[in-house]
Amino acid sequence: MKDFPDAAALHRVLRGTFGIDVFRAGQKEVIQALFAGRSALAVFPTGSGKSLCYQLPALFFEGVTLVVSPLIALMKDQVEKLRALGVGVARIDSTLADDEVEEVFAQIAGGGIRLLYLSPERLAGGAFRKRLKGIRIPLMAIDEAHCISEWGHNFRPDYLKIAGLSRRMGVERILALTATATVPVVRDIRRNFRIAKADCFQTGVLRPNLRITVTACAEHEKDGLLVEKLREIEGPVIVYATTRNATEAVATFLQKNGFSAKSYHAGLTPELRGQTQDSFMQNTTRIVVATIAFGMGIDKPDIRGVIHYHLPKCLEGYSQETGRAGRDGLPACCELLACMDDTRTLENFIHGSSPSAQTLKNLLDRILRMAAPGRMFAVSPYELSISHDMREETVRTVLAYLELGGNIRRGGSYHDYFRVRLLRPLESILAGRAPREKSLVRKLIAAGESAYGSLHFRLHEIQEKTGIARDKAAETIKELAAAGDIRMEQRGLREIYLMEKSWKEPPAGVIAGMSVRFDSRAAYEHERIRSVIAYAETRKCRAVHLSKYFGRHGTAPCGVCDLCRGEKPVKLTAGEAVDIPDGEWAAMSTLRAENHAALGTPLQMARFLCGIPSPAAAKAKLQRRAEFGVWQHHRFSNVLQMLEA
Ligand code: ADP
């Protein structure tokens, strides 16, 4: 097949398959670069048609185009849409059972798949790559490519490995896609994927139908202003707030004032979140008050307003969130209620989520001792995050740094824990099986721990207890499930690594090196907050200011933002910093007397009182207590200092 189709053929597919007549800004240039065999980067705002840039070429290329995307919901949605258009497409992510994965590989082998959507974790797994050996991969599209950069607002350690993997897999060209990339992020993406400067295509940051306003206010003025703005907007609105508690408080306030509003955050059950999202999509709920957990993958075209109730933590997030308004191209309002005091919570989160040198050292020591050089070992990032009270993301980052440093190498992954329910009596399950199999199943079932009507299997314990190898046990359980004899659930994901060598540098050097990386990231987060303030206080067109932030110069004024409309620039002033009154710490005596391990160090206690979630406190269900976040309006460093005194 020709790699460079003529214009007529291209338009036939564009119209015939996608129902599209003309390209939107940037699409043609990106597609041309790909057809010419070059890698490219597309930085287009949300909703401007990034996916077409790889979907169209994929239909012309020989082989299977891989699409790496971190959002399972978004992947499902895209796969369904493409399938409806008659395109051969499949996805492989963590929600698929083994036999479904096999089915996908069978389809690939049969030549029926043009696009394969994958999660980055799947791509990183060695087993998966082996299966793709011998398959031509003309193109790998990487969605949310800003996740590759530590200077992005959403760094994902798994992304760091994609570039290396793509080269090992013989991928012919790359298309990196993102809605938001600052200059350092673009540099990282280009360097990693070896994309020429001329092949980076960037369109405007904001769509011209968004009317942006920034209103300076004090904390106590926000609710009144919010009601006022909501009365001015007709139609669905998202209100973004920084903390989970705030989303609930604001939603309740709005309900009391007669608005149809619900809150949405990652702490709610998946069912509740699903219900809220559905009722918003179907226009039965008009307003969703949410943390930034809401929005990724929500493709509602007629959102008429996005209101930031708090200052956002960065302009990357802000422009992505505002970009969810008015995807249908009709006018929409974006309002930022800017209060300088909000920066305290944002800064606290930075202090609170950076690992201390001591925790880093403990974690590295632990990982380092897991195996001798040349031996395999398995880790559960989740369990490490609890035992070391670090965010799981941080544990994964540490593992990724170790991998990039050549200390460990990622193999596959497996589930260590199975919960099994027998659907038939054991004797009837055993009937008809070969004697050897019979004794294996009997031995395995007998080794399960019985509780609450289910059998529980921890594979590493089973191996110790019965000598049945982990793989064999897992395989047997899965086979029983496939035969309809049992129902099973797997949990406890463990990742397998090879200890490549012992430390190249003495551990002190590695720890210090890693500390520097985490510290400079924290410093950059602070700088980002300053950029948000500078944006709020800008004197020129907001769209122009944002474009410049993202490295685009020469943008024309939007004509519709508050400043273009002739409103006065905004000046933010901080309220008086309040000291923690004497005696407040004494009032915490009940909590202190309980001696919770999860609040054992001053750092852990300071996080808790400032309302910063931590894995250990969450596990101990402490975050539901009234004391959680009582000092969220105080500076984290002051709280810590007081506790250390
Ligand atoms: P993004 O990934 O940039 O957020 P999508 O790729 O999901 O955006 O595209 C958003 C919508 O725009 C989709 O419904 C898509 O079909 C449509 N679209 C893309 N390109 C065009 C075009 N050239 N003309 C008309 N509609 C388009």
Residues whose N, C-alpha, C, O or C-beta is under 5 A from the ligand:
A	BS01	ADP	I20 V22 F23 R24 P45 T46 G47 S48 G49 K50 S51 L52
